[in-house]
Every structure is written in C-alpha cells, then in structure tokens.
Amino acid sequence: MADVHPDHAQLQADRIYLGWQYILLHPDPGPPPRRPSPVEEPEATKGAAGVDDAAEERAQLLRRERMQEDMLNRPVRLVRMFMLLLTLLILTLAVTGYLGWSFALIGLVAAGGVAGICSYALVQGDRAVKYRVYEQQVRHDRQRQERDKELFRAQEEHAQRYREWQEVKERHDRQLTWYAVAVPDEIDRIDVAGGTLPGWSALITLLGATRLYSGGHLTVLDLSEGAIAKDLIELARKGGDDPLVWVLPVDLPRLDLGATLKPEAFADVLAHVVSVSEEHRSTRDLSFDNAILERVLEVLGENATISQVTAALRALAQVGDPREDLRFGLITATQLERIGTLFGRGVSDRVVIERAWALESQLRKLETLGTQAVRLPPARLRVVSMDRQAGVFGNRVLGTYVATALTHILRQSAASDRPWYHTIIVAGADKLRGDVLDRLMDACETSRTGLVLTYRALTPTVRERLGRGHAAVAFMRLGNAEDARVASEHVGTEHRLELAQLTETISESLPGLDGGYTSTIEQLDDSDQQRAESPTDLAEDITESTEWGRTADKISEKERVLQRSREFLVEPHQLQLLPTTSVIVTDATAQGRRVRLADANPAILTFPKTTLGELEDVREAVIAVERGNGNGDGNGDGNGDGEPPPNLGPPPPRLDWRKDRQ
C-alpha cells in the first residue's frame, strides 16, 4: 500500500479537510487460539503411563490382574486343599488298617481327581490372567497411538490457526484507524450548521491550517465574539506567517477595507449596512437608501469618508448645526449648498429627511473607518473579529459592513485559476441578513473563492440557503430540538454512523475558550516585515502552537486504550448529543450522496495511525496490494524465525506416532 501516513503524505491542495473518520477495516481477531493439550489417561493406567519401562508397566498390570484372579479362585483353592487333605486322610487310614484298600483306592482316585481338576483350573486361570494383561497392554498401546496421532493433528491445526491469527492480528495492529474526511474543491461552499464555540474552534483551526499549509490564503470574519480563530493565528505564526488581526471597533480607524470602492459600490455597501436592523426591508426601500447615498457621494467626491457621509446626511436631515461640520472640515460650504438642493420640497422631502436621519444614526458607528490607515505587510491569514465588550447591534453593523465590502471586492476581482486558493470563513453567518449572504455566495462562486459559513441556529433565513447550489453541508451538535429535526431530515434517518469512543471521551473534557483576540494592526509600522522561509511540518506545529496539540500526548495515550466505537442512527435526539468536535459531512458525488461522520479535533493529525488519505482511496490501495501480493506476507509463520509462538510458553515435543513403543 502507498505510504499515506502524515509523516510522509502531503496535503492535497484540491481537498478541503474537515476532520477524520474512525474506521477499523480489519476487526480485532480476539485472543489467540488455545493450544491443544494431551488428554488425561484413565486413573487405572495413569501411574503406568508415566513409566518409560514397558516391562514395569506389564508387571503392574499383571499384579493387578492376579490379585483379581486370586479373589475369584479362592473357592477353587479351598476345594483343592480340602481334597488334598482328604486324600492324605484316606491314605493314612488305609495304611493303619482302619480302612480297606479297595475302598481307600476308590477314595484316593475320587479325591485326587477333584484336586487335579482344581489345579488344572488354577493353571488355566493363571494363563488367562497373562493373556488378559497382554490384551489390555496391546489395547492401551493402540489407544495411546490413536491419542498421539489425534494430538499431532490437533497441534498441526493449531499451528496453522495460530499463523492465520497472527497475520490477522498484525494486520489489525498495523492498520490505520483515522482517515481524512475531505470534500473536493469543485464545490463552491461549505455550510456548517450547529455546533459550540470549542467545536467551531477545532473545525476552523483544522480547515484553515490545511488551507494555509497547502499554499492558500485565508480570511476569517468572526462574528461569534468567541475568539474561535485564536489557535489558527498561533499556528499560522508557527508556520512562518504574520497574520493580520483586526479587533473591531477598536481597529476600525486602521481598517482600509472598502477604501478603494467606487462611489456607486460604496453607496451600495452602506445601504446594506443600514438595513441590518430592519429584517423586513424590501428591495424598494434598499434602492431608495442607495439612491440617497449615491447622490450624497456624488456631491462629496470619490474619496469621501464615512464621517463626511454622516455629516452630509445630518445636513440633509437637518439634524444639528451644520456649522460644526464646516468648522471641522467634514463638508464645505459649496457641498452644503448642493446637499440642500438635492431633493425637492413637500412630501418627498419629508421622506428623504426621515431616511437621511435613519442612515446617519446607523452609519455613525462607522465614522472612524479608515481614518488612520497604515501600510499593511503581506499576510496569508487575515482575521476580522468583533470585540465582545462592544454593543451587540454595533457589532452587527460592523459585521455587515465587512461582509458587504468583501462582496464588492470579490465582484471586482478576476476569477482565480485555482479554486479555494483564497478561502473566506464567516463564523456566525446567521447574524447577517439573507440578501447579504446571497450576494456573498454569488461573488465567491463567480471569483472561485472558497466560502465557509457557520450557523449557530437554523433560522428560516438559514434553512432557505442551507446546501443551496453546489455546496457541502456539515452538521455539528444541535441543541435545539427543532434544529435537530431539520438536520436529521436533511441527512436522512436511515444512515448509520460510527462514533469513536475517543471522540466522546475527549469531548467531555474540552475546556472553554478563554480570552479574546489580540490586535496586530496597532503594532505595525511602515517598514516591510519579512520572515525567513523555513520548512514547516503541520503535525509538529499543531503540537507546539495550539491548545489542541498541547493535549495531543494525553489524547494519544487515550487513543491507544479507547479503540471501541458505537453506531447510531441520524435521529434528532442523537444530533443533540453529538460530541463537541463531531461533524456529519454530506456532499454529492458522481456515485451519489455521501454521509460521513468526522472528528474535527486537530490533534488527531499527530496520531501515528492517522492518514491524510480518504477511506475510499486507502481501501482501493489495500485491495490492489492484496491482489498483487496474495493474501498475506508469504512466510506464513507469523514471526519467520522458527521460535515458539509468543505468550504460549515452550511447546511440548512433537509426538511421532510412527515409532513403536517398546
């Protein structure tokens, strides 16, 4: 099989990595087969079986049989003894004259005959004993030979089974366990629904790091106010980049985003910013605001700032004293006079005054935009975040402005030769209006810019756009029951997914996100900053520079112990119980729709059994190798050195049933 371990495999620029899938292609074979042991012999021959001398064995058998025969022949011996005594008595009586010899001879013949018959019976019994001993010995020898042959066959079968088990065990221990879950760069967008801030942090760290380390550029718009890209920033620094981090509204004066837009585009951006608080605005209302701003910008000129626009809107709405704006140089007397004649009088004038007042009240939050612009060095990672200490509404205004300005910059850019070379991540995209999201999606698709949108909740606006177009959808933990139901219907409740025990265990011990972003813009000067290029290793950098990597050793230790997994159906209550870093990825391929469960924990990349190859590719490579080499490694003995199998102890000497026992 091709070497697909992280130590040697390279990130593929045409793949968007979202996590790792835990799969055991080769299940655990369990304990080794038990070695057969010799069958214990019957108790009657147990003592003789352990004696090497066959004569000793036969002597013992003979003694046992004779003892039994003596017990059976005791009456015969008594009869013979009685007859011998009777014969001696008759002979004595005949010699002494008490009994006639004619009668004595008859008695002697009768008693002697009976004694002879008894003696013959005893002799025959002794021969029968010897014959039975011989037969029993032959039978025992035959049974022992059969046992030896059966034991020999059992040992041969055990040796074969053990070699097969050892091959399966080595394949199981050597196999990869974590496979990359990625989607091709042919898709236009990734929608991430649900999730917690630590889960988003893991996913964005992994996705962003793999894009940066494959040579791409990344822009993160963090509307979550949770500093979810903090680890990614440290990882980018470790990889040789100097990320640019804006923390709004503090860094708003140094934000030059949108400064180069033409007046009509700038007016469109500001019109969308104003509509952030009005969810039910119509296209007609948006066009009306756009028309007012375009005319104001036409009066102010191409290089008008937000503070000049708000001053002009105050003059148009007749709010405050315009002489203060004249004194500060925000507008000139000529501009003030032209603004007063932009619109007619009467009803339409009152409508303009009301809208101008509303526009001014919203755009005041952007007055300091670009007033202290600095020269920015090149950076492949740019992060624009919202300060959690600022107002919620103000952050929504700032977020809408950044998203809309990015949209117009993308619309003016030529399409990239490489898809996803520039990737934009919007965390907390459900805080943006639907039309703002639509324009951003279209601009990214046209310019071939990768777009990742994360939604905390599945609002009606999000549901209408979830997975729309050529997009992949990823679901993380969904705490809301209704959101979980919608997600389960989108994925399909018939799918069975395998969840690693390690993912559940680590998820329970994940800490929360501490602190916030540290701005890097205010630390910049006008000098060029260059860093020496040095070889970088993603796994090593994750270990050294991220909170996930710093706990990699503990996680890896648990990974060696926690190798179990469980299956579950994609049902609403299961989606509400997903571990923090779990991601259900769905995307469409030529073969059909895929549904995969991944763990977005970046520390998994540092595991020795993690691969950057996808499951399908690795499985095809394994099948190809097995077809080329046959099933196994060719030696068949497991260890190949002729030693006894491990953990079984020294085997007994092989029994050769072909040799006769003496």
C-alpha positions in Angstrom: 0.0 0.0 0.0 1.2 3.5 -0.7 2.6 5.4 2.3 -0.2 7.6 3.5 0.9 8.4 7.0 1.2 12.1 7.9 4.9 11.8 8.3 5.3 11.4 4.5 2.0 12.2 2.9 1.4 15.7 1.6 -1.7 17.9 1.9 -3.6 18.0 -1.3 -4.5 21.5 -2.4 -7.6 20.2 -4.2 -9.1 18.8 -1.0 -10.8 20.7 1.8 -10.2 18.8 5.1 -13.0 18.7 7.6 -11.8 16.1 10.1 -11.0 12.4 10.4 -13.2 9.3 10.2 -12.6 6.4 12.7 -12.9 3.1 10.8 -11.4 -0.3 11.5 -11.0 -2.1 8.2 -9.7 -5.2 10.0 -11.6 -6.0 13.2 -9.8 -7.3 16.3 -9.4 -11.1 15.9 -9.6 -11.5 19.7 -7.3 -13.8 21.8 -5.1 -16.4 20.1 -6.4 -19.9 19.6 -5.7 -22.2 22.6 -3.1 -24.8 22.2 -4.4 -28.4 22.4 -3.2 -30.3 25.5 -2.8 -34.1 25.8 -5.9 -36.0 27.1 -5.5 -37.3 30.6 -5.4 -41.1 30.7 -7.8 -43.1 32.9 -6.9 -43.3 36.5 -6.3 -47.1 36.2 -3.4 -46.5 33.8 -2.3 -43.1 35.0 0.6 -44.4 37.0 1.8 -46.7 34.3 1.5 -44.1 31.6 4.3 -42.1 33.2 6.7 -45.0 33.3 9.1 -45.4 30.4 9.8 -49.2 31.0 7.2 -51.3 29.3 8.1 -54.4 31.5 7.4 -52.4 34.6 4.0 -51.5 33.2 3.2 -55.1 32.3 4.3 -56.2 35.8 2.0 -53.7 37.4 -0.9 -54.8 35.2 0.0 -58.5 35.9 -0.1 -57.9 39.7 -3.5 -56.2 39.4 -5.0 -59.0 37.3 -3.5 -61.7 39.5 -4.9 -60.0 42.6 -8.3 -60.0 41.0 -7.9 -63.6 39.8 -6.9 -64.8 43.3 -10.0 -63.3 44.7 -12.1 -65.2 42.1 -10.2 -68.5 42.5 -10.2 -68.6 46.3 -13.1 -71.2 46.5 -11.2 -73.4 44.0 -8.1 -73.3 46.1 -10.1 -74.2 49.2 -11.7 -77.2 47.4 -8.3 -78.4 46.2 -6.9 -78.1 49.7 -9.8 -80.0 51.1 -9.4 -82.7 48.6 -5.6 -83.0 49.2 -6.3 -83.3 52.9 -9.0 -85.9 52.3 -6.6 -87.8 50.1 -3.9 -87.8 52.9 -6.5 -88.9 55.4 -7.7 -91.8 53.3 -4.2 -92.9 52.7 -3.4 -92.8 56.4 -6.5 -94.8 57.3 -5.6 -97.4 54.7 -2.1 -97.8 56.0 -3.2 -98.1 59.6 -5.7 -100.7 58.6 -8.8 -98.8 59.6 -10.0 -98.7 56.0 -9.8 -101.4 53.4 -7.6 -100.8 50.4 -10.4 -101.4 48.0 -12.4 -98.5 49.5 -9.3 -96.5 50.0 -8.3 -96.7 46.3 -11.7 -95.5 45.3 -11.5 -92.6 47.8 -8.0 -91.7 46.6 -9.0 -91.7 43.0 -12.1 -89.5 43.7 -10.3 -87.0 46.0 -7.2 -86.9 43.8 -9.2 -86.4 40.7 -11.1 -83.5 42.2 -7.8 -82.0 43.4 -6.3 -82.4 39.9 -9.2 -80.7 38.3 -8.9 -77.8 40.7 -5.2 -77.5 40.0 -5.9 -77.5 36.2 -8.5 -74.8 36.7 -6.0 -72.7 38.6 -3.3 -73.1 35.9 -5.8 -72.1 33.2 -6.8 -69.1 35.3 -3.1 -68.0 35.5 -2.8 -68.3 31.8 -6.0 -66.3 31.3 -4.6 -63.6 33.5 -1.4 -63.3 31.4 -3.4 -63.3 28.3 -5.8 -60.5 29.6 -2.8 -58.5 30.7 -1.3 -58.9 27.2 -4.5 -57.9 25.5 -5.0 -54.9 27.8 -1.5 -53.8 27.1 -2.0 -54.1 23.4 -5.2 -52.2 23.7 -3.6 -49.4 25.7 -0.8 -49.2 23.2 -3.3 -48.9 20.4 -5.3 -46.2 22.2 -2.1 -44.3 23.1 -1.1 -44.3 19.4 -4.5 -43.0 18.4 -4.3 -40.3 21.0 -0.8 -39.4 19.8 -2.0 -39.2 16.2 -5.0 -37.0 17.2 -2.8 -34.8 19.3 -0.4 -34.4 16.5 -3.1 -33.5 14.0 -4.6 -31.0 16.6 -1.2 -29.4 17.1 -0.7 -29.1 13.3 -4.2 -27.5 13.0 -3.4 -25.2 15.9 -0.2 -24.1 14.4 -2.0 -23.3 11.2 -4.7 -21.4 13.0 -2.2 -19.5 15.1 -0.3 -18.4 12.0 -3.5 -17.2 10.5 -4.5 -15.4 13.7 -1.0 -13.9 13.9 -1.3 -12.5 10.4 -4.8 -11.1 11.1 -3.6 -9.6 14.5 -0.5 -8.0 12.9 -2.8 -6.6 10.1 -5.2 -5.2 12.8 -2.4 -3.7 14.9 -0.7 -2.2 11.8 -3.8 -0.8 10.2 -4.7 2.9 10.1 -7.6 4.0 12.3 -8.2 7.6 11.3 -8.9 8.5 7.7 -9.2 12.1 6.4 -12.7 13.4 5.6 -12.4 15.9 2.8 -14.5 17.4 0.0 -13.2 18.3 -3.4 -12.5 21.9 -4.3 -15.1 21.5 -7.0 -17.8 22.5 -4.5 -18.5 26.2 -4.1 -19.3 26.4 -0.4 -19.4 24.6 2.9 -22.3 25.3 5.2 -21.7 24.3 8.9 -24.9 24.1 10.9 -25.0 24.0 14.7 -22.0 23.5 16.9 -20.4 25.1 20.0 -17.6 27.6 20.2 -15.0 24.9 21.0 -16.3 22.8 18.2 -16.1 25.7 15.8 -12.6 26.4 17.0 -11.5 22.9 16.2 -13.1 22.8 12.8 -11.8 26.3 11.8 -8.3 25.5 13.1 -8.1 22.3 11.1 -9.7 23.7 7.9 -7.8 26.9 8.0 -4.4 25.2 8.8 -4.7 22.8 5.9 -5.6 25.6 3.5 -2.6 27.7 4.7 -0.2 24.8 4.7 -1.2 23.9 1.2 -0.3 27.3 0.0 -3.6 29.1 0.1 -4.8 32.4 1.6 -7.5 32.7 4.3 -9.8 35.5 5.5 -11.8 34.9 8.7 -14.7 37.1 9.6 -15.5 36.1 13.2 -19.0 37.3 14.2 -19.2 34.8 17.1 -17.4 37.0 19.6 -15.7 33.9 20.9 -12.1 34.1 19.5 -12.5 30.8 17.7 -9.6 31.5 15.4 -7.1 32.1 18.2 -5.4 28.7 17.7 -5.3 29.2 14.0 -3.5 32.5 14.4 -0.8 30.9 16.6 -0.5 28.1 14.1 0.0 30.5 11.2 2.7 32.3 13.1 4.4 29.0 13.7 4.2 28.2 10.0 6.1 31.4 9.1 3.3 33.9 8.5 2.4 37.2 10.3 -1.4 37.1 10.5 -3.2 40.4 10.4 -5.9 40.7 13.2 -8.4 43.5 13.4 -10.5 43.7 16.6 -13.5 46.0 15.8 -14.5 48.6 16.7 -11.0 49.4 18.2 -9.2 48.8 15.0 -11.8 50.5 12.8 -9.6 53.5 12.1 -6.9 51.2 10.7 -9.4 49.1 8.6 -9.0 50.0 4.9 -11.5 47.5 3.6 -13.7 49.2 1.0 -11.5 52.3 0.7 -10.9 51.7 -3.0 -14.5 51.1 -3.9 -16.2 53.3 -6.5 -18.9 55.7 -5.2 -21.8 53.6 -6.5 -20.4 50.4 -4.9 -19.6 52.3 -1.7 -23.2 53.5 -1.6 -24.5 50.0 -2.1 -22.3 48.8 0.8 -23.6 51.5 3.1 -27.2 50.9 2.1 -26.9 47.2 3.1 -25.2 48.2 6.4 -28.1 50.4 7.2 -30.6 47.6 6.6 -29.0 45.3 9.2 -31.6 46.2 11.8 -34.6 46.1 9.5 -35.4 42.5 8.8 -38.4 43.2 6.6 -36.9 45.8 4.3 -38.0 45.5 0.7 -35.8 45.9 -2.4 -37.7 49.2 -3.0 -36.6 50.5 0.4 -33.0 49.4 -0.2 -33.0 51.1 -3.6 -34.3 54.3 -2.0 -31.5 54.3 0.6 -29.0 53.5 -2.2 -30.2 56.4 -4.3 -29.8 58.9 -1.4 -26.3 57.7 -0.6 -25.2 57.8 -4.3 -26.3 61.4 -4.6 -24.6 62.3 -1.4 -21.4 60.6 -2.5 -21.6 62.4 -5.9 -21.6 65.7 -4.1 -18.7 64.7 -1.8 -16.5 63.2 -4.5 -14.8 59.8 -5.0 -12.6 59.8 -1.8 -15.3 60.6 0.6 -15.0 59.1 4.1 -17.8 57.8 6.3 -17.5 60.8 8.6 -18.1 63.1 5.6 -21.1 61.0 4.5 -22.6 61.2 8.0 -22.0 65.0 8.0 -23.8 65.3 4.7 -26.7 63.1 5.9 -27.0 65.3 9.0 -27.2 68.3 6.7 -29.8 66.6 4.5 -31.9 65.5 7.5 -31.5 69.0 9.1 -30.1 67.5 12.3 -27.8 69.6 14.5 -25.8 72.6 13.5 -24.0 72.2 10.1 -21.5 74.9 11.1 -19.7 72.5 13.4 -19.2 70.1 10.4 -18.0 73.1 8.4 -15.5 74.1 11.2 -14.1 70.5 11.4 -13.7 70.4 7.6 -16.1 67.5 7.1 -18.0 69.3 4.4 -17.5 72.6 2.6 -20.0 75.4 2.1 -20.4 74.6 -1.5 -21.2 70.9 -0.7 -23.6 72.1 2.0 -25.5 74.2 -0.5 -25.7 71.4 -3.1 -26.9 69.0 -0.5 -29.8 71.3 0.3 -31.0 71.2 -3.3 -30.6 67.5 -4.0 -34.3 66.7 -3.4 -37.4 68.7 -3.8 -39.8 70.0 -1.1 -43.0 68.7 0.2 -44.0 65.1 1.0 -41.0 63.5 -0.8 -38.7 65.9 1.1 -40.1 64.7 4.4 -39.5 61.1 3.4 -35.9 61.9 2.4 -35.4 63.7 5.8 -36.6 60.6 7.7 -34.4 58.2 5.7 -31.4 60.5 5.9 -31.8 60.7 9.7 -32.0 56.8 9.9 -29.0 56.5 7.7 -27.0 58.9 9.7 -27.8 57.2 13.0 -26.7 53.8 11.6 -23.5 55.0 9.8 -22.2 56.9 12.8 -20.8 53.6 14.1 -18.5 53.6 11.0 -17.3 57.2 11.2 -13.8 56.3 12.2 -13.4 53.8 9.3 -10.0 54.1 7.6 -9.1 57.4 9.3 -5.7 56.0 10.4 -4.9 53.6 7.7 -1.5 52.0 7.9 0.7 50.2 5.4 0.0 46.5 5.8 2.6 43.8 5.1 1.5 40.8 3.0 -0.2 38.1 5.1 -1.8 34.9 4.1 -4.2 34.9 7.1 -6.4 37.9 7.9 -8.9 37.8 10.8 -11.6 40.5 11.4 -13.3 40.0 14.7 -15.8 41.7 16.9 -15.0 42.8 20.4 -17.3 41.0 22.8 -17.2 44.1 25.0 -18.8 46.2 22.3 -22.6 46.6 21.7 -24.4 43.7 20.0 -26.1 46.0 17.5 -22.9 47.8 16.7 -21.1 44.5 16.1 -23.9 43.5 13.6 -23.4 46.8 11.8 -19.6 46.2 11.6 -20.0 42.6 10.5 -22.5 43.5 7.8 -20.1 46.2 6.5 -17.1 43.8 6.3 -19.2 41.1 4.6 -20.7 43.5 2.1 -17.3 45.2 1.4 -15.7 41.8 0.8 -18.5 41.0 -1.6 -17.9 44.1 -3.7 -14.1 43.5 -3.7 -14.7 39.9 -4.9 -17.1 41.1 -7.6 -14.4 43.4 -9.0 -11.7 40.6 -8.9 -10.9 38.3 -11.7 -11.7 34.6 -11.3 -8.9 32.6 -9.7 -7.1 30.0 -11.6 -7.1 27.7 -8.6 -10.4 27.1 -6.7 -10.3 27.8 -3.0 -6.9 29.4 -3.3 -8.5 32.2 -1.3 -10.9 31.0 1.3 -13.3 33.1 3.3 -14.7 31.8 6.6 -17.7 33.6 8.2 -18.3 32.4 11.7 -21.8 33.2 13.0 -23.2 33.9 9.5 -26.7 33.7 10.8 -26.2 37.2 12.2 -26.2 38.5 8.6 -29.2 39.3 6.5 -30.3 36.8 3.9 -29.6 39.2 0.9 -26.1 39.9 2.3 -25.4 36.2 2.4 -26.8 35.7 -1.1 -24.6 38.4 -2.6 -21.5 37.0 -0.8 -22.3 33.5 -2.1 -22.7 34.6 -5.6 -19.5 36.7 -5.5 -17.4 33.8 -4.1 -18.8 31.4 -6.7 -18.0 33.8 -9.6 -14.5 34.5 -8.4 -13.9 30.8 -7.4 -13.2 31.8 -3.8 -13.9 29.2 -1.2 -16.6 30.1 1.3 -17.3 28.5 4.7 -20.4 29.7 6.6 -21.1 28.6 10.1 -24.5 29.0 11.6 -25.3 28.7 15.3 -29.0 28.3 14.7 -31.1 27.1 11.8 -33.3 30.2 11.4 -35.7 30.4 8.5 -33.2 32.5 6.6 -30.5 29.8 7.1 -32.9 26.9 6.2 -33.6 28.5 2.8 -29.9 28.7 1.9 -28.6 25.6 3.6 -26.8 23.4 1.0 -28.2 25.5 -1.9 -26.2 25.3 -5.1 -23.1 23.1 -5.3 -22.4 23.1 -1.6 -21.4 20.6 1.1 -23.2 20.7 4.4 -21.7 19.8 7.8 -23.8 19.4 10.9 -22.4 19.7 14.4 -24.1 19.4 17.8 -27.6 20.9 17.5 -29.0 21.8 21.0 -32.4 22.9 19.7 -34.9 20.1 19.1 -36.4 21.8 16.1 -33.0 22.4 14.5 -32.1 18.8 15.2 -35.2 17.6 13.5 -34.5 19.7 10.4 -30.9 18.4 10.3 -32.0 14.8 10.6 -34.4 15.2 7.7 -31.7 16.8 5.6 -29.2 14.0 6.3 -31.7 11.1 6.3 -32.5 9.0 9.3 -31.6 5.7 7.5 -27.9 6.4 7.8 -25.8 4.5 10.4 -22.7 6.3 11.5 -19.8 5.0 13.6 -18.7 7.2 16.5 -15.3 6.6 18.2 -15.2 6.2 21.9 -12.2 8.5 21.9 -14.3 11.3 20.4 -16.9 11.1 23.1 -14.3 10.9 25.9 -12.3 13.9 24.7 -15.4 15.9 24.1 -16.4 15.7 27.7 -13.1 17.1 28.9 -12.8 20.0 26.4 -12.2 23.4 28.1 -14.0 26.5 27.1 -12.4 29.3 25.0 -10.5 31.8 27.2 -9.6 35.4 26.4 -10.0 37.1 23.1 -8.0 38.3 20.1 -5.0 40.5 20.4 -4.9 43.1 17.6 -1.8 43.0 15.4 -2.7 46.1 13.4 -1.8 48.7 16.0 1.7 47.1 16.4 2.6 47.5 12.7 4.8 50.2 11.3 5.5 51.3 7.8 8.6 49.1 7.4 8.4 45.9 5.5 8.3 42.8 7.6 9.9 39.7 6.2 10.3 36.4 7.8 12.8 33.8 6.8 11.3 30.8 5.0 11.9 27.5 6.8 10.5 24.1 6.3 7.3 23.5 8.3 5.5 20.4 9.5 1.8 20.7 10.1 1.6 18.0 12.7 4.6 19.3 14.6 3.3 22.9 14.5 -0.1 21.8 15.8 1.5 20.1 18.7 3.6 23.1 19.6 1.3 26.1 19.0 -2.3 25.1 19.6 -4.2 24.1 22.7 -5.4 21.0 20.9 -1.8 20.0 20.1 -0.6 20.6 23.7 -3.1 18.0 24.8 -2.2 15.6 22.0 0.0 13.4 24.2 -2.8 12.8 26.6 -5.3 12.2 23.8 -2.8 9.9 22.0 -2.4 7.9 25.2 -6.2 7.5 25.4 -6.3 6.6 21.7 -4.2 3.5 22.4 -6.7 2.4 25.1 -10.0 3.6 23.7 -10.3 1.7 20.4 -14.0 0.9 20.6 -16.8 2.6 18.7 -20.6 2.6 18.5 -23.1 3.0 15.8 -26.1 5.3 15.9 -28.9 6.4 13.5 -29.1 10.0 12.4 -32.1 10.9 14.6 -32.9 14.2 16.3 -32.0 13.2 19.8 -28.7 11.7 18.6 -27.8 15.0 16.9 -28.5 16.8 20.2 -26.0 14.5 21.9 -23.1 14.7 19.4 -19.7 15.2 20.9 -18.3 18.8 20.6 -15.9 18.1 17.7 -18.1 15.7 15.8 -19.1 16.7 12.3 -21.6 15.0 10.0 -20.4 15.8 6.4 -22.8 15.4 3.5 -21.8 16.1 -0.1 -22.8 15.0 -3.6 -20.5 13.0 -5.8 -20.8 11.2 -9.2 -21.5 8.0 -7.3 -24.3 9.6 -5.2 -24.7 11.4 -2.0 -22.1 10.7 0.8 -22.8 11.0 4.5 -19.7 10.7 6.8 -19.0 11.3 10.5 -15.7 13.0 11.2 -13.9 14.3 14.3 -12.5 17.8 13.7 -10.0 17.7 16.5 -6.7 18.9 15.0 -4.7 16.8 17.5 -5.7 13.6 15.7 -3.4 14.6 12.9 -0.5 13.9 15.2 -1.6 10.3 15.9 0.7 7.6 14.4 -2.3 5.8 12.8 -3.8 8.9 11.1 -3.6 9.3 7.4 -4.2 12.2 5.1 -5.8 9.8 2.6 -9.5 9.3 2.4 -11.1 6.0 3.3 -12.1 5.1 -0.3 -8.6 5.8 -1.6 -6.9 3.8 1.1 -9.3 0.9 0.7 -8.7 0.7 -3.0 -4.9 0.8 -2.4 -5.1 -2.0 0.1 -7.2 -4.2 -2.3 -4.8 -3.5 -5.1 -1.8 -4.6 -2.9 -3.6 -7.7 -1.7 -4.4 -8.7 -5.2 -0.8 -8.2 -6.3 0.8 -10.0 -3.3 -1.8 -12.5 -2.5 -3.5 -12.7 0.9 -0.6 -12.5 3.4 3.1 -11.8 3.5 4.3 -15.1 2.1 6.1 -16.5 5.0 3.1 -17.8 6.8 4.8 -18.3 10.2 4.0 -15.0 11.8 7.5 -14.4 13.1 9.6 -16.2 10.5 12.4 -17.3 12.9 11.2 -20.7 13.9 10.7 -19.8 17.5 7.7 -20.9 19.5 4.6 -18.6 19.2 4.7 -15.8 21.7 2.9 -15.8 25.1 2.2 -19.6 24.8 5.4 -20.9 26.5 7.6 -23.6 25.1 5.6 -26.2 23.2 5.8 -29.9 24.2 7.9 -32.2 21.9 6.1 -33.4 18.9 4.7 -36.9 19.1 5.8 -39.3 16.4 3.1 -41.9 16.2 5.0 -43.9 13.5 7.6 -45.1 16.1 6.6 -48.2 18.0 6.8 -48.0 21.8 8.9 -50.7 23.4 
